[in-house]
Amino acid sequence: MLAQGGPPFYTNDPGTPGNCNWEINLGYMPFYYGNNSVSHMPDVDINFGLGDRIQLTYESAWLRAQDPLGRTKFGEGQSNPGVKWRFHDKGEEGLKISIFPQLFLNNGGDAVRRGITPAAQSLLLPVEFSRPFGPVEVNLETGYSVVWKGPNGFIAGLVIGHDFTKKLEGEVEFYNQGPFHISSDQPTIGLGGRYRIHRPVILLIMAGRALERSGASQSYFVGYFGLQFLLPPRSYDAN
């Protein structure tokens, strides 16, 4: 395994599943703030490889939202289709670069009216970079978000990881997102990793918090706890 971005982290990397391979991530993602919370239970992230450098993605979640009055609501989150293309690849020891345009679209139903999902829909235009430096792998992602019914924004993420064994990798992530020209970005730090339970099944764990004082928009806890399934199993090296 090579240390990488993607689940359980928010920062993506240039990696793709490979031709006709599937990568399916199922996770529980809690976000706890000073007086409210949102949890993805579960978050479903499905990826399919077209050739060696293209990935088709679809992600959505069933949400549990608790407002400042303690009321709990459930509903479907936004749909997140996307296409990743790794257009620059210098091999395992070299620089890799990809683009990963994604849409964030509201589904039918009343999740927006009930305050479970935002009314704003968006197009995210990020670029991902990865390169090993000695014993660590560095992944960087930065992107511009074009928002309908809201201010445009940005994302920026950095993941630094190391393979401790053939089955275990650990990473630290620094991540930030928010709108431009408004002081409401959400910088976070997270620690986590992946453990290969069996050839096609990998345990995903991350826990973190905001780098600023927790409040209505700054989390005192964020996390990801889930499993990754790599299919078909014969496509992945047993080692």
Short mmCIF file of the C-alpha atoms (twelve columns), coordinates in Angstrom:
data_MODEL
# 
_entry.id   MODEL 
# 
loop_
_atom_site.group_PDB 
_atom_site.id 
_atom_site.type_symbol 
_atom_site.label_atom_id 
_atom_site.label_alt_id 
_atom_site.label_comp_id 
_atom_site.label_asym_id 
_atom_site.label_seq_id 
_atom_site.Cartn_x 
_atom_site.Cartn_y 
_atom_site.Cartn_z 
_atom_site.pdbx_PDB_model_num 
ATOM 1   C CA . MET A 1   0.000   0.000   0.000   1 
ATOM 2   C CA . LEU A 2   1.110   3.543   -0.672  1 
ATOM 3   C CA . ALA A 3   0.018   6.326   1.681   1 
ATOM 4   C CA . GLN A 4   -2.634  8.324   -0.129  1 
ATOM 5   C CA . GLY A 5   -5.505  10.792  -0.022  1 
ATOM 6   C CA . GLY A 6   -9.176  9.948   -0.399  1 
ATOM 7   C CA . PRO A 7   -11.302 8.240   2.286   1 
ATOM 8   C CA . PRO A 8   -10.962 8.435   5.244   1 
ATOM 9   C CA . PHE A 9   -9.569  11.909  4.439   1 
ATOM 10  C CA . TYR A 10  -11.207 14.856  2.656   1 
ATOM 11  C CA . THR A 11  -8.163  15.532  0.439   1 
ATOM 12  C CA . ASN A 12  -8.193  13.509  -2.780  1 
ATOM 13  C CA . ASP A 13  -5.148  12.173  -4.618  1 
ATOM 14  C CA . PRO A 14  -4.450  11.373  -8.310  1 
ATOM 15  C CA . GLY A 15  -4.949  7.617   -7.826  1 
ATOM 16  C CA . THR A 16  -7.598  5.673   -9.786  1 
ATOM 17  C CA . PRO A 17  -8.858  2.070   -9.346  1 
ATOM 18  C CA . GLY A 18  -7.514  0.742   -12.671 1 
ATOM 19  C CA . ASN A 19  -9.374  -0.417  -15.736 1 
ATOM 20  C CA . CYS A 20  -12.795 -1.949  -14.936 1 
ATOM 21  C CA . ASN A 21  -11.988 -2.067  -11.211 1 
ATOM 22  C CA . TRP A 22  -14.248 -0.817  -8.428  1 
ATOM 23  C CA . GLU A 23  -13.386 1.033   -5.219  1 
ATOM 24  C CA . ILE A 24  -16.364 1.283   -2.863  1 
ATOM 25  C CA . ASN A 25  -16.132 3.194   0.427   1 
ATOM 26  C CA . LEU A 26  -18.805 2.905   3.121   1 
ATOM 27  C CA . GLY A 27  -18.308 5.150   6.126   1 
ATOM 28  C CA . TYR A 28  -19.805 6.834   9.161   1 
ATOM 29  C CA . MET A 29  -18.816 10.523  9.137   1 
ATOM 30  C CA . PRO A 30  -19.683 12.646  12.208  1 
ATOM 31  C CA . PHE A 31  -19.293 16.443  12.324  1 
ATOM 32  C CA . TYR A 32  -19.863 17.919  15.803  1 
ATOM 33  C CA . TYR A 33  -20.009 21.686  16.379  1 
ATOM 34  C CA . GLY A 34  -20.627 23.831  19.438  1 
ATOM 35  C CA . ASN A 35  -24.430 23.527  19.399  1 
ATOM 36  C CA . ASN A 36  -25.288 21.324  16.403  1 
ATOM 37  C CA . SER A 37  -24.115 18.267  14.487  1 
ATOM 38  C CA . VAL A 38  -24.382 16.478  11.159  1 
ATOM 39  C CA . SER A 39  -23.570 12.803  10.599  1 
ATOM 40  C CA . HIS A 40  -23.349 10.797  7.373   1 
ATOM 41  C CA . MET A 41  -24.771 7.403   8.299   1 
ATOM 42  C CA . PRO A 42  -23.630 6.013   5.985   1 
ATOM 43  C CA . ASP A 43  -21.633 7.910   3.404   1 
ATOM 44  C CA . VAL A 44  -21.501 5.900   0.150   1 
ATOM 45  C CA . ASP A 45  -18.624 6.614   -2.257  1 
ATOM 46  C CA . ILE A 46  -18.511 4.480   -5.434  1 
ATOM 47  C CA . ASN A 47  -15.604 4.681   -7.909  1 
ATOM 48  C CA . PHE A 48  -15.083 2.860   -11.210 1 
ATOM 49  C CA . GLY A 49  -11.967 2.833   -13.372 1 
ATOM 50  C CA . LEU A 50  -12.036 3.529   -17.118 1 
ATOM 51  C CA . GLY A 51  -8.569  2.677   -18.350 1 
ATOM 52  C CA . ASP A 52  -5.606  3.245   -16.060 1 
ATOM 53  C CA . ARG A 53  -6.023  7.009   -15.580 1 
ATOM 54  C CA . ILE A 54  -9.756  7.822   -15.469 1 
ATOM 55  C CA . GLN A 55  -12.180 7.347   -12.566 1 
ATOM 56  C CA . LEU A 56  -15.950 7.799   -12.497 1 
ATOM 57  C CA . THR A 57  -17.314 8.712   -9.058  1 
ATOM 58  C CA . TYR A 58  -20.687 8.931   -7.360  1 
ATOM 59  C CA . GLU A 59  -21.099 9.840   -3.690  1 
ATOM 60  C CA . SER A 60  -24.092 10.536  -1.476  1 
ATOM 61  C CA . ALA A 61  -25.144 10.010  2.126   1 
ATOM 62  C CA . TRP A 62  -28.073 9.580   4.477   1 
ATOM 63  C CA . LEU A 63  -27.821 12.464  6.951   1 
ATOM 64  C CA . ARG A 64  -28.686 12.849  10.613  1 
ATOM 65  C CA . ALA A 65  -28.813 16.558  11.530  1 
ATOM 66  C CA . GLN A 66  -29.322 17.978  15.027  1 
ATOM 67  C CA . ASP A 67  -30.102 21.714  15.312  1 
ATOM 68  C CA . PRO A 68  -29.248 24.072  18.226  1 
ATOM 69  C CA . LEU A 69  -32.626 23.294  19.866  1 
ATOM 70  C CA . GLY A 70  -31.779 19.601  20.048  1 
ATOM 71  C CA . ARG A 71  -34.212 18.584  17.312  1 
ATOM 72  C CA . THR A 72  -33.065 15.685  15.117  1 
ATOM 73  C CA . LYS A 73  -33.875 15.377  11.415  1 
ATOM 74  C CA . PHE A 74  -33.031 12.739  8.825   1 
ATOM 75  C CA . GLY A 75  -32.786 13.111  5.044   1 
ATOM 76  C CA . GLU A 76  -30.785 12.439  1.888   1 
ATOM 77  C CA . GLY A 77  -27.662 14.483  1.304   1 
ATOM 78  C CA . GLN A 78  -26.501 15.996  -1.965  1 
ATOM 79  C CA . SER A 79  -25.472 13.807  -4.887  1 
ATOM 80  C CA . ASN A 80  -21.811 14.159  -5.831  1 
ATOM 81  C CA . PRO A 81  -20.931 12.799  -9.323  1 
ATOM 82  C CA . GLY A 82  -17.462 13.429  -10.709 1 
ATOM 83  C CA . VAL A 83  -14.747 12.382  -13.160 1 
ATOM 84  C CA . LYS A 84  -11.041 12.186  -12.295 1 
ATOM 85  C CA . TRP A 85  -8.310  12.226  -14.954 1 
ATOM 86  C CA . ARG A 86  -4.669  11.669  -14.056 1 
ATOM 87  C CA . PHE A 87  -3.029  13.427  -16.984 1 
ATOM 88  C CA . HIS A 88  0.551   13.432  -15.644 1 
ATOM 89  C CA . ASP A 89  2.179   10.290  -14.225 1 
ATOM 90  C CA . LYS A 90  5.918   9.761   -13.697 1 
ATOM 91  C CA . GLY A 91  5.551   6.372   -12.006 1 
ATOM 92  C CA . GLU A 92  5.701   5.219   -8.392  1 
ATOM 93  C CA . GLU A 93  8.654   7.464   -7.501  1 
ATOM 94  C CA . GLY A 94  7.605   10.494  -9.529  1 
ATOM 95  C CA . LEU A 95  5.049   13.288  -9.611  1 
ATOM 96  C CA . LYS A 96  1.406   12.550  -10.427 1 
ATOM 97  C CA . ILE A 97  -1.194  15.220  -11.265 1 
ATOM 98  C CA . SER A 98  -4.930  14.922  -11.855 1 
ATOM 99  C CA . ILE A 99  -8.060  17.020  -12.234 1 
ATOM 100 C CA . PHE A 100 -11.325 15.945  -10.569 1 
ATOM 101 C CA . PRO A 101 -14.366 18.098  -11.491 1 
ATOM 102 C CA . GLN A 102 -17.400 17.262  -9.341  1 
ATOM 103 C CA . LEU A 103 -21.001 18.421  -9.019  1 
ATOM 104 C CA . PHE A 104 -22.884 18.800  -5.720  1 
ATOM 105 C CA . LEU A 105 -26.595 18.535  -6.534  1 
ATOM 106 C CA . ASN A 106 -29.701 18.498  -4.385  1 
ATOM 107 C CA . ASN A 107 -31.965 15.481  -4.742  1 
ATOM 108 C CA . GLY A 108 -35.740 15.452  -4.828  1 
ATOM 109 C CA . GLY A 109 -37.622 15.606  -1.550  1 
ATOM 110 C CA . ASP A 110 -37.736 18.199  1.195   1 
ATOM 111 C CA . ALA A 111 -34.196 17.990  2.636   1 
ATOM 112 C CA . VAL A 112 -33.475 21.596  1.616   1 
ATOM 113 C CA . ARG A 113 -36.758 22.955  3.015   1 
ATOM 114 C CA . ARG A 114 -36.147 21.156  6.309   1 
ATOM 115 C CA . GLY A 115 -32.619 22.568  6.611   1 
ATOM 116 C CA . ILE A 116 -30.821 19.230  6.255   1 
ATOM 117 C CA . THR A 117 -28.935 20.155  3.077   1 
ATOM 118 C CA . PRO A 118 -27.987 23.644  1.806   1 
ATOM 119 C CA . ALA A 119 -29.995 25.270  -0.974  1 
ATOM 120 C CA . ALA A 120 -26.742 26.113  -2.769  1 
ATOM 121 C CA . GLN A 121 -25.531 23.703  -5.442  1 
ATOM 122 C CA . SER A 122 -21.996 23.814  -6.780  1 
ATOM 123 C CA . LEU A 123 -19.340 22.746  -9.263  1 
ATOM 124 C CA . LEU A 124 -15.949 21.941  -7.738  1 
ATOM 125 C CA . LEU A 125 -12.849 22.257  -9.949  1 
ATOM 126 C CA . PRO A 126 -9.847  20.826  -8.064  1 
ATOM 127 C CA . VAL A 127 -6.324  19.718  -8.997  1 
ATOM 128 C CA . GLU A 128 -4.508  16.922  -7.132  1 
ATOM 129 C CA . PHE A 129 -0.763  16.313  -6.786  1 
ATOM 130 C CA . SER A 130 1.156   13.445  -5.187  1 
ATOM 131 C CA . ARG A 131 4.824   12.534  -4.866  1 
ATOM 132 C CA . PRO A 132 6.943   10.425  -2.513  1 
ATOM 133 C CA . PHE A 133 9.738   12.091  -0.554  1 
ATOM 134 C CA . GLY A 134 11.873  9.432   1.036   1 
ATOM 135 C CA . PRO A 135 9.780   7.515   3.588   1 
ATOM 136 C CA . VAL A 136 6.659   9.696   3.225   1 
ATOM 137 C CA . GLU A 137 4.058   10.297  0.520   1 
ATOM 138 C CA . VAL A 138 2.750   13.852  0.088   1 
ATOM 139 C CA . ASN A 139 -0.683  14.546  -1.420  1 
ATOM 140 C CA . LEU A 140 -1.923  18.066  -2.151  1 
ATOM 141 C CA . GLU A 141 -5.312  19.187  -3.464  1 
ATOM 142 C CA . THR A 142 -6.561  22.671  -4.191  1 
ATOM 143 C CA . GLY A 143 -9.737  23.743  -5.948  1 
ATOM 144 C CA . TYR A 144 -12.240 26.449  -6.835  1 
ATOM 145 C CA . SER A 145 -15.957 26.001  -6.098  1 
ATOM 146 C CA . VAL A 146 -18.529 27.701  -8.345  1 
ATOM 147 C CA . VAL A 147 -21.715 28.031  -6.270  1 
ATOM 148 C CA . TRP A 148 -25.291 28.641  -7.383  1 
ATOM 149 C CA . LYS A 149 -27.331 30.602  -4.801  1 
ATOM 150 C CA . GLY A 150 -24.265 31.323  -2.712  1 
ATOM 151 C CA . PRO A 151 -20.730 32.769  -2.680  1 
ATOM 152 C CA . ASN A 152 -17.978 30.991  -4.602  1 
ATOM 153 C CA . GLY A 153 -15.404 29.234  -2.482  1 
ATOM 154 C CA . PHE A 154 -12.250 27.130  -2.244  1 
ATOM 155 C CA . ILE A 155 -10.837 23.891  -0.881  1 
ATOM 156 C CA . ALA A 156 -7.239  23.148  0.100   1 
ATOM 157 C CA . GLY A 157 -5.904  19.938  1.582   1 
ATOM 158 C CA . LEU A 158 -2.571  18.338  2.444   1 
ATOM 159 C CA . VAL A 159 -2.056  14.692  3.458   1 
ATOM 160 C CA . ILE A 160 1.333   13.357  4.569   1 
ATOM 161 C CA . GLY A 161 1.548   9.608   5.090   1 
ATOM 162 C CA . HIS A 162 3.873   6.690   5.731   1 
ATOM 163 C CA . ASP A 163 3.544   2.926   5.264   1 
ATOM 164 C CA . PHE A 164 4.475   1.354   8.606   1 
ATOM 165 C CA . THR A 165 3.928   -2.215  7.376   1 
ATOM 166 C CA . LYS A 166 2.534   -3.849  4.230   1 
ATOM 167 C CA . LYS A 167 -0.888  -3.732  5.892   1 
ATOM 168 C CA . LEU A 168 -0.813  -0.482  7.894   1 
ATOM 169 C CA . GLU A 169 -0.407  3.119   6.805   1 
ATOM 170 C CA . GLY A 170 -0.808  6.290   8.841   1 
ATOM 171 C CA . GLU A 171 -1.450  9.879   7.758   1 
ATOM 172 C CA . VAL A 172 -1.954  13.389  9.029   1 
ATOM 173 C CA . GLU A 173 -4.211  15.805  7.148   1 
ATOM 174 C CA . PHE A 174 -4.536  19.581  7.136   1 
ATOM 175 C CA . TYR A 175 -7.699  20.696  5.350   1 
ATOM 176 C CA . ASN A 176 -9.584  23.919  4.800   1 
ATOM 177 C CA . GLN A 177 -12.683 25.001  2.898   1 
ATOM 178 C CA . GLY A 178 -14.959 27.991  2.787   1 
ATOM 179 C CA . PRO A 179 -16.265 30.932  0.741   1 
ATOM 180 C CA . PHE A 180 -14.095 33.744  -0.582  1 
ATOM 181 C CA . HIS A 181 -14.272 37.219  1.007   1 
ATOM 182 C CA . ILE A 182 -16.169 35.891  4.059   1 
ATOM 183 C CA . SER A 183 -14.404 34.925  7.279   1 
ATOM 184 C CA . SER A 184 -16.098 31.554  7.732   1 
ATOM 185 C CA . ASP A 185 -13.566 29.009  6.488   1 
ATOM 186 C CA . GLN A 186 -13.229 25.731  8.401   1 
ATOM 187 C CA . PRO A 187 -9.598  24.623  8.858   1 
ATOM 188 C CA . THR A 188 -9.213  21.151  10.392  1 
ATOM 189 C CA . ILE A 189 -6.486  18.693  11.349  1 
ATOM 190 C CA . GLY A 190 -7.036  14.948  11.261  1 
ATOM 191 C CA . LEU A 191 -5.037  11.823  12.144  1 
ATOM 192 C CA . GLY A 192 -5.884  8.446   10.700  1 
ATOM 193 C CA . GLY A 193 -4.908  5.574   8.519   1 
ATOM 194 C CA . ARG A 194 -5.791  2.404   6.693   1 
ATOM 195 C CA . TYR A 195 -5.384  -1.224  7.718   1 
ATOM 196 C CA . ARG A 196 -5.684  -4.024  5.175   1 
ATOM 197 C CA . ILE A 197 -7.915  -6.618  6.831   1 
ATOM 198 C CA . HIS A 198 -7.950  -8.867  3.779   1 
ATOM 199 C CA . ARG A 199 -6.859  -8.338  0.175   1 
ATOM 200 C CA . PRO A 200 -10.089 -6.631  -1.007  1 
ATOM 201 C CA . VAL A 201 -11.143 -5.125  2.363   1 
ATOM 202 C CA . ILE A 202 -9.437  -2.164  4.076   1 
ATOM 203 C CA . LEU A 203 -10.350 -0.537  7.404   1 
ATOM 204 C CA . LEU A 204 -10.550 3.287   7.217   1 
ATOM 205 C CA . ILE A 205 -10.221 5.492   10.327  1 
ATOM 206 C CA . MET A 206 -9.746  9.240   10.846  1 
ATOM 207 C CA . ALA A 207 -10.393 11.584  13.778  1 
ATOM 208 C CA . GLY A 208 -9.797  15.309  13.983  1 
ATOM 209 C CA . ARG A 209 -11.065 18.749  14.914  1 
ATOM 210 C CA . ALA A 210 -11.031 22.400  13.882  1 
ATOM 211 C CA . LEU A 211 -7.804  24.351  14.194  1 
ATOM 212 C CA . GLU A 212 -9.801  27.304  15.493  1 
ATOM 213 C CA . ARG A 213 -11.965 27.574  18.592  1 
ATOM 214 C CA . SER A 214 -15.056 25.374  18.240  1 
ATOM 215 C CA . GLY A 215 -18.400 27.059  17.631  1 
ATOM 216 C CA . ALA A 216 -21.396 27.101  15.318  1 
ATOM 217 C CA . SER A 217 -19.184 26.689  12.231  1 
ATOM 218 C CA . GLN A 218 -15.991 25.242  13.782  1 
ATOM 219 C CA . SER A 219 -16.013 21.568  14.745  1 
ATOM 220 C CA . TYR A 220 -14.760 20.109  17.989  1 
ATOM 221 C CA . PHE A 221 -14.795 16.657  16.373  1 
ATOM 222 C CA . VAL A 222 -14.799 15.288  12.823  1 
ATOM 223 C CA . GLY A 223 -14.219 11.706  11.815  1 
ATOM 224 C CA . TYR A 224 -14.491 8.856   9.364   1 
ATOM 225 C CA . PHE A 225 -14.974 5.220   10.346  1 
ATOM 226 C CA . GLY A 226 -15.595 2.731   7.574   1 
ATOM 227 C CA . LEU A 227 -14.510 0.066   5.113   1 
ATOM 228 C CA . GLN A 228 -13.108 0.121   1.604   1 
ATOM 229 C CA . PHE A 229 -13.866 -2.709  -0.823  1 
ATOM 230 C CA . LEU A 230 -11.600 -3.262  -3.848  1 
ATOM 231 C CA . LEU A 231 -13.264 -5.312  -6.578  1 
ATOM 232 C CA . PRO A 232 -12.691 -7.716  -8.203  1 
ATOM 233 C CA . PRO A 233 -10.241 -9.060  -5.579  1 
ATOM 234 C CA . ARG A 234 -8.042  -10.785 -8.187  1 
ATOM 235 C CA . SER A 235 -7.101  -7.357  -9.579  1 
ATOM 236 C CA . TYR A 236 -5.228  -6.397  -6.411  1 
ATOM 237 C CA . ASP A 237 -1.869  -7.715  -5.281  1 
ATOM 238 C CA . ALA A 238 -2.165  -9.949  -2.202  1 
ATOM 239 C CA . ASN A 239 0.961   -8.263  -0.821  1 
# 
